[in-house]
């Protein structure tokens, strides 16, 4: 029996798959009547800022059904006294979404003023942005300056203690070596090769690769008690 080869089934939205030409017509009608208006008008809604509700305590349906026409024009509507058409207040009910997207009206634009909540949120965001963009770098610079000043003062003290025979020990504070690696190496060795590597190439060099000498170094020589 000869069986012709058949290709893989097609999952395209063709009339054969969907149940014939009638199903295709139904699907097209469903798109035109339901999905297309929903997509095209997804940003269009009646009384978007509640201006009509605040002034009349009515919905667009109640307002237009009560005698107003979508084409009626007001020279001074609401407390702002803005000029507007009724269809600009109720674009969806008046079936004017396409027109409204290009011409939302004076009242709508004036009603876009920032509210107290939005202003407070903007202030908080601005403060956070300033702290991240300005506060953190400034804090890092000030912290580095303080670390260098402290390391320099402590280096003078440790060199004096080493020369006097008082006990000294290499730095072992992991937190200090993580955050202030160059300053820690400078405290123990001064401007040595390890210091230049830590300062210019790899900040965390003291954590993994630094072989500390038992005594502090000055000009590449360990400072030991004077005999």
Secondary structure, DSSP 8 states (H G I E B T S, - for coil): -----------S--HHHHTSHHHHHHHHHHIIIIIHHHHHTTT--TTTTSHHHHHHS--HHHHHHTT--TT-EEEEETTTTEEEEHHHHSTTTTT-HHHHHH---HHHHHTTS--HHHHHHHHHHHHHHHIIIIIHHHHHHHHHHHHHHHHHHHHHHHHHHHHHT--------HHHHHHSHHHHHHHHHSS-HHHHHHHHT-TTHHHHT----SS-EETTEE-----
